[in-house]
């Protein structure tokens, strides 16, 4: 039973549709509560195509939420064969944060409706990049949100839609409430201070984005849609128009096991995106760099306001490719981090061997002209031969390389010219809750690693295998080294 018992299923969907109808009727008569901005109707309810299930002895599977799964059970991601009838389902909504707070803005939501709703509460996900102390990395409220102090069920123990929406409004008005017995001395004050700091940071980030928008050199990048003219014609045909797994697999080139390349952007679009980034960096507004290891480059989605463009790219262009090539990790991409990296003599030359904080990574060369600067692809984190060289990929302007985030790789030093790449880290919150993601083990090596695949940042035995001492700068990163594991 992929979605629960039939009786519970009918109760779940019927309850949801009844609540939606009642709230839309209320809007016509007396209006919605002032904090409610938007709410989907029956036509907007859509079944989840993928979901978490846990293997149960004597049964093939049962749908499970992250909060309710049994300890020790093997939790997997799978296509939801009975999605339309059995759920779970999703419905969009938007609420307003607290008046006079830094979150006094519209907050877009996706509400997931379990098959046995209202016995179990609606699951909340906040859409879009948001700084909030009480949201997880998956943009979901922390478990305390579902405590009865913050999301109370009715007298009959059932949850309802209006109370859930009110609870989300309160989440963006003040910190969650905690039982006094669970907090140490001064801890409540610390929570309140951190909540306020995150809220102010979120407001400052949005103010920067709003300040740049009128200055943008290419406003079409900020319209939240894709233009086919930006893409290679073969990509348009195989991905944007067809999008089937068969079309994608026939279109891409396998560079090595687990890494594929394909033409994506036109040279003209590559130049346009570089021009916008350079224009922003000359604006005097705050520049956010990609990470601690890249002193140059620029965050795009969370930095200059290109989130809507990356959303569209993510949904229409990257998702079909990820799902076709990586059916587990790429089945449902629901988060992203997009940035430019910039390599040039006198600036960053390359990047140490590493894995990404990503489930599926897309890496596209935008320009300009360069020699060297290949990408050394090694083995897979947790797999045999993790530190063995598999392939050296040579970047071509407009061409994209896609691989799993746990695929170990490093950017070779640039020899001449200037290389700028668009990198999109994509996240799949379902995959990150599954047993395979959470139980990756690091096997003992049976072969000598290749020096190019050994990392001064992550590997304790760098000097042993590379044959040279760490520089002063490398030694600072080496303090965080974790491999080989201490057994």
C-alpha positions as CSV (number, residue, x, y, z in Angstrom):
1,X,0.0,0.0,0.0
2,X,2.0,2.9,-1.3
3,X,-0.1,5.7,0.3
4,X,-1.9,4.1,3.3
5,X,-5.3,2.6,3.9
6,X,-8.1,3.5,1.5
7,X,-10.3,4.8,4.3
8,X,-7.5,7.1,5.6
9,X,-6.7,8.2,2.0
10,X,-10.3,9.2,1.3
11,X,-10.4,11.0,4.6
12,X,-7.2,12.9,3.8
13,X,-8.2,14.2,0.4
14,X,-11.8,14.8,1.2
15,X,-10.9,16.8,4.3
16,X,-8.4,18.9,2.4
17,X,-10.9,19.7,-0.4
18,X,-13.6,20.5,2.0
19,X,-11.4,22.9,3.9
20,X,-10.2,24.6,0.7
21,X,-13.8,25.1,-0.5
22,X,-14.9,26.5,2.9
23,X,-12.0,29.0,3.0
24,X,-12.6,30.2,-0.5
25,X,-16.3,30.6,0.3
26,X,-15.3,32.6,3.4
27,X,-13.2,34.9,1.2
28,X,-16.3,35.8,-0.9
29,X,-18.4,36.5,2.2
30,X,-16.1,38.0,4.8
31,X,-12.6,37.9,3.4
32,X,-9.6,35.9,4.5
33,X,-7.6,36.5,7.7
34,X,-5.3,39.5,7.1
35,X,-2.2,37.3,7.2
36,X,-3.4,34.9,4.4
37,X,-2.2,36.1,1.0
38,X,-2.9,33.2,-1.3
39,X,-4.4,29.7,-1.1
40,X,-4.7,27.1,-3.8
41,X,-8.1,25.7,-4.8
42,X,-9.1,22.2,-5.6
43,X,-7.6,22.6,-9.1
44,X,-4.2,23.3,-7.6
45,X,-4.0,20.1,-5.5
46,X,-1.4,17.9,-7.1
47,X,-0.1,14.4,-6.0
48,X,3.5,13.9,-5.1
49,X,5.3,12.0,-7.8
50,X,8.0,10.8,-5.4
51,X,7.9,10.1,-1.7
52,X,9.6,8.5,1.2
53,X,8.6,5.0,2.2
54,X,10.0,2.6,4.7
55,X,10.4,-1.1,4.2
56,X,8.2,-3.0,6.6
57,X,8.6,-6.8,7.2
58,X,5.8,-8.6,5.5
59,X,4.8,-5.6,3.3
60,X,6.5,-4.1,0.3
61,X,6.3,-0.5,1.6
62,X,4.4,2.1,3.5
63,X,4.4,5.8,3.1
64,X,6.1,7.6,6.0
65,X,7.0,11.1,7.0
66,X,10.4,12.1,8.3
67,X,9.0,12.7,11.8
68,X,7.2,9.4,12.0
69,X,9.6,6.9,10.6
70,X,10.7,4.0,12.8
71,X,14.3,4.1,14.1
72,X,16.3,1.5,12.3
73,X,13.9,1.1,9.4
74,X,15.3,1.4,5.9
75,X,13.8,4.5,4.4
76,X,13.9,4.9,0.6
77,X,12.7,7.3,-2.2
78,X,10.5,5.8,-4.8
79,X,8.0,6.9,-7.6
80,X,4.5,7.1,-6.1
81,X,2.6,4.7,-8.3
82,X,-0.7,5.4,-6.6
83,X,-0.2,9.2,-6.3
84,X,-3.4,10.5,-7.8
85,X,-5.7,8.3,-5.7
86,X,-3.6,7.6,-2.6
87,X,-1.6,10.7,-2.0
88,X,0.2,12.4,-0.5
89,X,-0.8,15.6,-2.2
90,X,0.6,19.2,-2.3
91,X,-1.2,22.5,-2.4
92,X,0.4,26.0,-2.6
93,X,-0.3,28.9,-0.2
94,X,1.3,32.2,0.9
95,X,1.1,34.0,4.2
96,X,2.3,37.3,5.4
97,X,5.0,37.6,8.1
98,X,4.4,39.6,11.3
99,X,3.6,43.3,10.8
100,X,6.6,45.5,11.8
101,X,9.0,42.5,11.9
102,X,11.8,41.9,9.3
103,X,9.6,39.2,7.9
104,X,6.8,41.6,7.0
105,X,6.5,40.2,3.5
106,X,4.8,37.4,1.6
107,X,6.1,33.9,2.4
108,X,5.4,31.3,-0.3
109,X,4.5,27.8,1.0
110,X,3.9,24.3,-0.2
111,X,1.7,22.2,2.1
112,X,2.0,18.5,1.9
113,X,-1.1,16.6,2.8
114,X,-0.5,13.1,4.2
115,X,-3.0,10.3,3.3
116,X,-4.3,10.1,6.9
117,X,-4.8,13.9,7.3
118,X,-6.2,15.3,9.6
119,X,-4.9,12.6,12.0
120,X,-1.4,13.8,11.0
121,X,-0.7,17.5,10.4
122,X,0.0,19.1,7.1
123,X,3.7,19.3,6.4
124,X,5.1,22.7,5.6
125,X,7.8,23.8,3.2
126,X,8.9,27.4,2.7
127,X,9.6,28.2,-1.0
128,X,12.5,30.4,-1.9
129,X,15.7,31.4,-0.1
130,X,15.0,32.4,3.4
131,X,17.2,33.1,6.5
132,X,15.3,31.8,9.5
133,X,16.6,30.3,12.7
134,X,13.8,27.8,12.8
135,X,13.9,26.4,9.3
136,X,16.0,23.4,8.4
137,X,18.4,23.2,5.5
138,X,15.4,21.8,3.5
139,X,13.4,25.0,4.3
140,X,11.1,23.0,6.5
141,X,10.2,24.2,10.1
142,X,12.1,22.5,12.8
143,X,10.3,19.6,14.6
144,X,9.2,22.0,17.5
145,X,6.9,23.7,15.1
146,X,4.6,20.6,15.2
147,X,4.5,20.6,19.0
148,X,1.1,21.4,20.3
149,X,2.4,24.6,21.8
150,X,2.9,25.9,18.3
151,X,0.5,23.8,16.2
152,X,-2.4,22.7,18.4
153,X,-4.8,20.0,17.2
154,X,-8.5,20.4,17.8
155,X,-10.3,18.9,20.8
156,X,-10.8,15.7,18.8
157,X,-7.1,15.4,18.1
158,X,-7.4,16.4,14.4
159,X,-5.4,19.1,12.7
160,X,-6.8,21.7,10.3
161,X,-5.8,24.0,7.5
162,X,-6.6,27.4,9.1
163,X,-4.7,26.6,12.3
164,X,-1.7,25.5,10.2
165,X,-1.6,28.7,8.2
166,X,-1.9,30.7,11.4
167,X,1.0,28.8,12.9
168,X,3.2,29.6,9.9
169,X,2.3,33.3,10.2
170,X,3.4,33.1,13.8
171,X,6.6,31.4,12.8
172,X,7.4,34.5,10.8
173,X,6.3,36.8,13.5
174,X,8.2,35.6,16.6
175,X,10.3,32.6,17.7
176,X,8.6,29.3,18.4
177,X,7.5,28.6,21.9
178,X,9.3,25.9,23.9
179,X,8.4,24.2,27.2
180,X,10.3,26.0,30.0
181,X,11.5,22.6,31.3
182,X,13.5,22.1,28.1
183,X,15.5,25.4,28.2
184,X,18.5,26.2,30.3
185,X,19.2,29.5,32.0
186,X,19.4,32.3,29.4
187,X,18.7,30.0,26.5
188,X,15.3,31.6,25.7
189,X,17.1,35.0,25.4
190,X,19.7,33.4,23.1
191,X,17.0,32.0,20.8
192,X,15.2,35.3,20.6
193,X,18.5,37.1,19.8
194,X,19.5,34.6,17.1
195,X,16.0,34.7,15.6
196,X,16.2,38.5,15.4
197,X,19.7,38.4,13.8
198,X,18.6,35.9,11.1
199,X,15.4,38.0,10.4
200,X,17.5,41.2,10.0
201,X,20.0,39.3,7.7
202,X,17.2,38.1,5.6
203,X,15.8,41.6,5.3
204,X,19.2,43.1,4.4
205,X,19.7,40.5,1.7
206,X,16.3,41.3,0.2
207,X,17.0,45.0,0.4
208,X,20.2,44.5,-1.6
209,X,18.4,42.6,-4.3
210,X,15.7,45.3,-4.5
211,X,18.3,48.0,-4.7
212,X,20.0,46.3,-7.7
213,X,16.9,45.4,-9.7
214,X,16.4,48.9,-11.3
215,X,20.2,49.0,-12.1
216,X,20.2,45.6,-13.9
217,X,21.9,45.7,-17.3
218,X,19.8,42.8,-18.7
219,X,16.3,43.0,-17.1
220,X,15.2,39.9,-19.0
221,X,17.3,37.8,-16.7
222,X,15.1,38.9,-13.8
223,X,11.8,38.1,-15.3
224,X,11.6,34.5,-14.0
225,X,11.4,32.7,-17.3
226,X,13.6,31.1,-19.9
227,X,14.1,32.1,-23.5
228,X,14.8,29.3,-25.9
229,X,17.2,31.6,-27.8
230,X,19.6,31.4,-24.8
231,X,20.1,27.6,-25.3
232,X,21.8,25.4,-27.8
233,X,19.3,24.2,-30.3
234,X,20.0,20.5,-29.5
235,X,19.3,21.2,-25.8
236,X,16.1,22.9,-26.7
237,X,14.9,19.9,-28.7
238,X,16.0,17.2,-26.2
239,X,15.3,18.8,-22.9
240,X,13.1,21.9,-23.0
241,X,10.6,20.5,-25.6
242,X,10.9,16.7,-25.1
243,X,12.3,16.2,-21.7
244,X,11.8,12.5,-21.6
245,X,14.4,10.3,-20.0
246,X,15.0,8.6,-23.3
247,X,15.6,11.9,-25.1
248,X,18.0,13.1,-22.4
249,X,20.0,9.9,-22.3
250,X,20.4,9.9,-26.1
251,X,21.5,13.6,-26.0
252,X,24.2,13.6,-23.4
253,X,27.8,12.3,-23.6
254,X,29.2,10.1,-20.9
255,X,32.6,11.5,-19.9
256,X,33.2,8.7,-17.3
257,X,31.1,6.6,-15.0
258,X,28.7,9.1,-13.3
259,X,29.6,12.2,-15.2
260,X,28.0,13.5,-18.4
261,X,28.3,16.6,-20.6
262,X,26.1,18.3,-23.1
263,X,25.8,21.6,-25.0
264,X,23.5,24.0,-23.0
265,X,24.0,27.7,-23.5
266,X,24.8,29.7,-26.6
267,X,28.0,31.8,-26.6
268,X,25.8,34.9,-26.7
269,X,24.0,34.0,-23.5
270,X,27.2,33.1,-21.8
271,X,28.5,36.6,-22.6
272,X,25.2,38.1,-21.4
273,X,25.4,36.4,-18.0
274,X,29.0,37.4,-17.5
275,X,28.2,41.0,-18.4
276,X,25.4,41.1,-15.8
277,X,27.7,39.7,-13.1
278,X,30.5,42.2,-13.9
279,X,28.0,45.0,-13.9
280,X,26.7,44.0,-10.4
281,X,30.3,43.8,-9.0
282,X,30.9,47.3,-10.2
283,X,27.7,48.6,-8.6
284,X,29.1,49.1,-5.1
285,X,26.5,46.8,-3.6
286,X,27.7,43.9,-1.3
287,X,29.4,41.0,-3.1
288,X,28.9,37.6,-1.7
289,X,31.5,35.0,-2.7
290,X,30.6,31.4,-3.3
291,X,32.5,29.8,-0.4
292,X,35.6,30.0,1.8
293,X,37.8,28.5,-0.9
294,X,36.9,30.8,-3.7
295,X,38.1,34.4,-3.1
296,X,36.6,35.4,-6.4
297,X,33.3,34.7,-8.1
298,X,29.7,35.7,-7.2
299,X,26.6,34.1,-5.7
300,X,23.7,34.6,-8.2
301,X,20.5,33.3,-6.7
302,X,21.0,34.4,-3.1
303,X,23.3,37.4,-4.0
304,X,22.1,39.6,-6.8
305,X,18.5,38.6,-7.2
306,X,18.6,35.9,-10.0
307,X,16.7,33.4,-7.9
308,X,13.6,33.5,-10.2
309,X,15.9,32.8,-13.2
310,X,17.6,29.9,-11.4
311,X,14.2,28.6,-10.3
312,X,13.1,28.4,-13.9
313,X,16.4,26.9,-15.0
314,X,16.2,24.4,-12.2
315,X,12.6,23.4,-13.0
316,X,12.6,23.3,-16.8
317,X,16.2,22.6,-17.8
318,X,18.0,20.9,-14.9
319,X,15.3,18.7,-13.4
320,X,14.7,16.6,-16.5
321,X,18.4,15.9,-16.9
322,X,18.9,15.1,-13.3
323,X,16.0,12.7,-13.1
324,X,17.0,10.9,-16.3
325,X,20.6,10.4,-15.3
326,X,20.3,10.0,-11.5
327,X,16.8,8.5,-10.8
328,X,17.3,8.5,-7.0
329,X,19.4,11.6,-6.2
330,X,17.8,13.7,-9.0
331,X,14.2,12.5,-8.8
332,X,12.9,15.7,-7.2
333,X,15.2,18.7,-7.0
334,X,13.7,21.3,-4.6
335,X,16.6,23.6,-3.6
336,X,19.6,25.2,-5.3
337,X,22.7,27.3,-4.7
338,X,23.9,29.0,-7.9
339,X,27.2,30.9,-8.3
340,X,30.0,31.9,-10.6
341,X,33.6,30.8,-10.1
342,X,36.4,32.9,-11.6
343,X,39.9,31.6,-12.3
344,X,42.7,33.8,-13.6
345,X,46.4,34.3,-13.1
346,X,46.8,36.5,-10.0
347,X,43.4,35.4,-8.7
348,X,42.2,31.9,-7.9
349,X,44.1,29.4,-10.1
350,X,42.2,26.2,-9.3
351,X,40.4,24.4,-6.6
352,X,41.5,21.6,-4.3
353,X,39.9,18.1,-4.7
354,X,36.6,18.0,-3.0
355,X,33.0,16.9,-3.0
356,X,30.0,19.3,-3.2
357,X,27.3,20.2,-0.7
358,X,25.0,19.1,-3.5
359,X,23.0,16.1,-4.6
360,X,23.4,16.9,-8.3
361,X,25.9,19.5,-9.6
362,X,25.7,21.3,-13.0
363,X,28.9,23.0,-14.1
364,X,28.8,25.1,-17.2
365,X,31.7,27.1,-18.7
366,X,30.7,30.6,-19.7
367,X,34.0,32.0,-20.8
368,X,36.2,33.7,-21.5
369,X,39.3,32.3,-23.2
370,X,41.7,30.1,-21.3
371,X,44.1,27.2,-21.4
372,X,44.5,24.6,-18.8
373,X,41.9,24.6,-16.0
374,X,40.6,21.1,-16.6
375,X,38.4,19.3,-14.1
376,X,39.9,16.1,-12.7
377,X,37.2,13.6,-11.9
378,X,38.0,11.0,-9.3
379,X,35.9,8.3,-7.7
380,X,32.6,8.5,-5.7
381,X,32.5,9.2,-2.0
382,X,31.9,6.0,-0.2
383,X,32.8,3.9,-3.3
384,X,35.8,1.8,-4.2
385,X,38.6,3.8,-5.7
386,X,37.4,7.1,-4.3
387,X,40.8,8.7,-4.8
388,X,41.6,7.2,-8.2
389,X,41.6,9.4,-11.3
390,X,38.8,8.5,-13.7
391,X,38.9,11.3,-16.3
392,X,40.1,14.9,-17.0
393,X,37.3,16.9,-18.4
394,X,38.2,19.9,-20.7
395,X,35.8,22.8,-20.4
396,X,34.1,24.2,-23.5
397,X,32.2,27.5,-23.5
398,X,28.5,26.8,-23.3
399,X,28.9,23.1,-22.5
400,X,27.7,21.7,-19.2
401,X,29.1,18.9,-17.0
402,X,26.7,17.2,-14.6
403,X,27.7,14.8,-11.8
404,X,26.6,13.8,-8.3
405,X,27.7,16.1,-5.5
406,X,29.5,13.2,-3.9
407,X,31.6,12.6,-7.0
408,X,35.1,13.7,-5.9
409,X,36.7,16.2,-8.3
410,X,39.1,19.2,-8.4
411,X,39.7,22.2,-10.7
412,X,43.1,22.1,-12.2
413,X,45.2,25.3,-12.3
414,X,44.5,27.7,-15.1
415,X,47.6,28.3,-17.4
416,X,46.5,31.4,-19.2
417,X,43.4,33.5,-19.8
418,X,40.3,33.7,-17.7
419,X,37.7,31.0,-16.9
420,X,34.3,31.8,-15.5
421,X,31.8,29.0,-14.8
422,X,28.2,28.9,-13.7
423,X,27.8,26.2,-11.0
424,X,24.4,25.1,-9.7
425,X,24.3,22.9,-6.7
426,X,20.9,21.1,-6.6
427,X,19.3,19.6,-3.5
428,X,16.8,16.9,-3.1
429,X,15.3,17.0,0.4
430,X,13.6,13.6,0.0
431,X,16.9,11.9,-0.9
432,X,18.6,13.5,2.1
433,X,16.1,11.9,4.4
434,X,16.7,8.4,2.9
435,X,18.8,5.6,4.4
436,X,21.3,5.4,1.4
437,X,22.1,9.1,1.8
438,X,22.6,8.9,5.6
439,X,24.5,5.7,5.7
440,X,27.4,6.3,3.3
441,X,30.5,4.4,4.6
442,X,34.1,5.0,3.7
443,X,35.8,1.7,2.7
444,X,39.5,1.1,3.3
445,X,41.6,1.7,0.2
446,X,43.1,-1.3,-1.6
447,X,45.1,0.7,-4.1
448,X,47.5,3.6,-3.9
449,X,45.6,6.8,-4.5
450,X,46.4,9.1,-7.5
451,X,48.1,12.2,-6.3
452,X,45.7,14.5,-8.2
453,X,42.8,13.0,-6.3
454,X,44.3,13.6,-2.9
455,X,43.1,16.7,-1.1
456,X,45.0,19.0,1.3
457,X,41.7,20.2,2.7
458,X,40.1,16.8,3.4
459,X,42.9,14.1,3.5
460,X,45.2,13.6,6.5
461,X,47.8,11.8,4.4
462,X,48.2,14.5,1.7
463,X,51.9,15.0,2.3
464,X,52.5,11.2,2.2
465,X,50.9,10.7,-1.2
466,X,51.6,14.0,-2.9
467,X,55.3,14.1,-1.8
468,X,55.5,17.7,-0.8
469,X,54.9,19.7,2.4
470,X,51.8,21.7,2.9
471,X,52.1,25.5,2.3
472,X,51.1,27.8,5.1
473,X,47.8,28.5,3.5
474,X,47.0,24.8,2.9
475,X,47.9,24.0,6.5
476,X,45.0,26.2,7.6
477,X,42.5,24.1,5.6
478,X,44.2,20.9,6.6
479,X,43.1,21.3,10.2
480,X,39.6,20.1,9.0
481,X,40.9,17.0,7.3
482,X,38.9,13.8,8.0
483,X,40.1,11.1,5.6
484,X,41.2,8.4,6.0
485,X,38.9,7.9,9.0
486,X,40.5,7.1,12.4
487,X,39.4,3.5,13.1
